[in-house]
């Protein structure tokens, strides 16, 4: 094989290598792009289907170790739920009816029943705040054990997308809100101010209840629309009515 032939073969080999390099680089770029897209899809999926601390459309349950000061929590009481603001395991601030018989305003002709804000655990708890909360109507505080009893601990999520809210808030029980929540220190300040002067007015199962209290503490707003038995009723409080009229004391 003469020198000319050897040079020709060498040029062909170099050309093949040069052509192979762009193909290899293209394959590497494709793999990087696919990996990036898969990671992006996973991130979006987690953002869409898992809200704050793993809350999903089908479940709002969380563990005690996941709780943070200022959380809006609630516990199931068989056919209804009771809401409050978490400050610590020893202090849940909530709005109670004093375990008295409550009749609704607009639905009094349909039903009247006894609802208990405190669990059965509160009957044997020896903590001072829990003992003082027994049978008391208004804003009270108790420990987490007395608030929950044997019921499930659930987190009310805020700032969720519209589709998540529509999918979760079906029927009488709302589990989340599209409203943004205020900082924890603001939430706890409102709750403790209401506790100090028992200032959230008279308990009413439709117009002014434990959920309204927790929602006010989290957002500074009244929840004006009420959903009862799966039917959205007219606003209970006129929009033009001053929020201060709902409270029995003035907060400076």
C-alpha positions, -999 to +999 in steps of 0.1 A: +000+000+000+016+032-012+018+065+008-011+081-012-035+053-003-024+055+034-031+092+034-065+087+019-075+061+045-063+085+073-084+113+059-115+091+058-109+080+095-105+116+106-137+125+087-156+097+104-144+107+138-153+144+131-188+133+121-193+111+151-184+139+176-215+160+168-238+130+170-224+120+204-227+156+216-263+157+203-271+125+222-257+139+254-277+171+249-308+151+244-302+131+276-297+163+295-329+178+281-349+147+289-335+147+325-343+183+329-379+179+316-385+149+339-372+169+369-394+198+359-425+176+356-418+160+390-415+195+406-447+207+390-465+175+400-454+179+436-464+216+436-499+208+422-508+177+441-490+182+473-498+215+491-484+226+524-468+197+543-483+171+520-519+181+521-537+167+491-572+169+475-582+138+493-566+142+527-556+171+550-542+149+578-508+158+591-486+146+620-480+164+653-443+169+645-453+188+614-472+215+633-459+251+633-470+280+655-498+299+638-512+269+620-549+267+614-558+232+624-590+212+628-602+179+642-631+158+631-659+152+656-678+124+638-700+145+615-685+179+620-651+195+625-637+219+651-611+245+642-584+264+661-551+281+660-520+262+670-495+280+692-478+250+709-488+215+721-499+232+754-519+260+738-545+258+711-567+289+708-602+283+696-637+296+696-662+274+714-699+272+721-694+260+756-708+226+747-743+241+749-772+233+726-769+253+694-797+260+670-790+275+636-805+308+627-816+301+591-820+263+596-835+262+631-866+245+617-845+217+602-822+207+631-809+215+665-782+194+681-755+194+708-719+199+695-689+196+717-659+219+710-637+200+734-629+164+731-637+138+759-601+140+769-607+175+784-629+160+810-599+144+828-571+168+819-556+185+849-540+215+831-554+248+843-563+263+809-580+231+799-600+230+831-610+267+826-622+260+791-647+233+802-682+245+796-670+280+787-684+299+757-662+321+737-625+322+729-606+297+750-573+278+750-564+242+758-537+217+751-535+198+719-546+165+735-578+181+747-584+198+714-580+165+694-589+137+718-590+106+696-598+126+665-576+131+634-553+162+632-559+181+600-542+212+585-563+239+568-542+249+538-540+285+525-529+299+491-539+269+471-547+270+434-583+275+422-585+240+408-573+225+441-598+245+461-626+235+438-616+198+440-612+199+478-641+221+490-669+198+481-700+198+503-703+214+537-667+209+549-640+233+535-604+221+539-585+249+522-586+284+509-572+304+480-566+333+504-531+341+514-522+336+551-506+362+572-472+357+590-474+334+621-467+363+645-497+382+632-519+352+634-509+345+670-513+382+679-549+382+667-557+349+684-542+360+718-560+394+716-593+377+711-585+353+739-575+382+763-609+399+759-631+370+747-637+393+718-653+373+690-689+378+699-715+352+706-711+317+691-735+308+663-731+276+643-739+294+610-730+330+614-701+331+638-683+298+646-649+282+652-640+283+616-648+320+612-625+326+642-596+307+628-600+322+593-600+357+608-569+350+628-551+337+596-563+364+572-577+393+591-609+389+572-644+375+580-656+345+560-688+359+547-702+330+527-715+300+545-719+265+530-743+243+549-754+208+539-738+213+505-759+244+497-743+278+495-764+303+514-766+341+510-739+361+528-747+362+565-730+395+572-735+425+548-702+435+531-707+471+542-711+462+578-680+471+598-660+441+609-656+456+643-693+451+650-687+413+651-665+417+681-674+426+717-642+445+724-620+470+706-584+460+699-560+488+701 
